Amino acid sequence: MIGILIIAHAPLATALRECALHVFPDCAAGVLALDIQAQDAPEDSLSRARVAMASLGTPDVLLLSDVFGATPCNVAQQLGDGLNTRLVAGVNLPMLLRSVCYRHESLETLAARAHAGGTQGVMPVGSTAPQNQNGKQHAPSHRDHQQ
C-alpha cells in the first residue's frame, strides 16, 4: 500500500488528514501530515519530513503539498527521488480522498488520480435560488456591476 504524506502550511496538513480520517477512519497509519510553521527553518522542516516519510514504513510515497514554489512544496521536492515518490502540489480534500481510495494502485497511477481528483473537485456552483424566481425589479436603465 502506498503511503501518503501531506506537507502544507500550518494547520492545513493536519486539518486535511483529520477530514480524511473522518471519511476513512482506517487509513490513519498510511496518511501522515506535516504542518510547516511560518517560523520553521527549511532545513528543520526537511529533517522532520524525512522522519515522517520513514515512519510511513512503505517504499512508495505520494507527497501532497499546498502551494507550488512555497516552502512546504520545496521541502517535499527535496524528499522526492522520482522513483519511489511522486509530488502533487495544490492539495485539496477531493484530491486527498481520491488518493486514499486508490492507494493500492501503482504510484504513477495514484499520482494521476490525485491530480484528477483535485481538479475535478473544483467547480463553479450556481445560485441555489430557483431559476424563475421573481427578484428585485430595477428600472430598465439601471446597470448592476457592468464593466
N, C-alpha and C positions, 0 to 999 in steps of 0.2 A: 504494500500500500504506500502511496506517495505521501510524504509529509508536506504540510503547508505552513509557511512562516509568513506572518503579516508584519511588515515593518512600516510604521507610519508615525506621523506627528501625534504626540500625546493629546488626548486619550483615545484616538481613533482606532488604533490597532486592537486594544483591549475591548473597546466597545463593539467592534465588528466581530471579534471572537465570541463575545458574550451573546450576540444576536445569533450567530451560527449555532452555538450550543443550545440556545432556546429552541431552535428548529430541529437540530440533530444532536441531542444530548450525548450520544455515544461516540461522537467524534473528538472528544476532548483531548485524548492523547496524541492525535495526529494533526492537530491545529494549534499552533502557538502564536502568541502576539508579542511584539517588542515595540513599546512606545518610546519614541525619541523625544526627549525633553529639549526645550529651547537652549538650555544652558549646557547640555551634554557635548563633550568634545567628540568629534567624529571618530577618533581612534578608540575612545572608550565605548562608543556605540558599536563599532565594528567588533570589538572584543566580546561584548555582550551578545551580539548577533551570532558570532561563531559558536558560543556556548549554547545558545538557543537552538541553532541548527543541529548541532551534535546531539542535543538531548532528544531530538525527534527520533533518533535511532533508525533511520532509514537512509539508504544511499541516494535516493532521488527526492528532491525537494522543489516544490513550487514556491517561489518567492513572490509576494504581492506587496507592492508599495503604493503610497498615495499619489505623490506628485513627481512626475519625471523631472530630474535635474535637481531636486531638493535633497537635503541630507539623508533622509531615510532611503530614498532610491539609490543615492550614491553608495551608501553602506551596503545595500542589497547587491549592487553591481559588483562590489569588491568580493562578495561571497560567491558569486556565480562563477562556475567554471565552463559553462556552455555544454557540458556533457551530462552531469547529474543534477543540474539546476536549470530552471527557466525563471525569468523575471517578467512579470506583467505589472506595469505601472497604471495608476488610475483606479485603484481598488475601490469597489463599492459592494454593498451587500448582495445584489444579484450575482456578481462575479464570484464572491466567496461561496455562496450557496451552491452555485453550479460546480465550483471546484470540489467542494465537499462531496457532492453526489457522484462525481466521476473520478475519485482518487484511485480507483482500481485500474484505470486505463494507463497507457504509456504517458510518459512525461510530456512528450511533444503534443499528443492529443489533448492532454489535460490543459496545457498552456493555451491551446487554441480554443478549447471550450470555455476557459476562464475569460479570455478576451471576448468571445461571442456573448457570454452571459452578461458581462459588464456593459457592452454596447447595446445589447437588446433590452437591458433593464432600464435604459434611459430613453424616455419618450415623452413628448408633449401630451398633456392631458387637458382636454377641453373643459369648459364650464359644466357643472352638474345641473345647471338650471335647465328646465325644459326649453326646447328649441323655439317653440311658438309662443312663449310667454310674453304677455304684454308688459313692456317695461316702461321706463320713464320716457315720455314723449318730448322731443325737442322741436323747436321751430325749424323749418326747412333750411334756413340759413346758418344754423348752429353747427359748428365743426368741433368734434372732440379729438384731441391728440392727433391732428392731421399734420403731416410734415410736408 
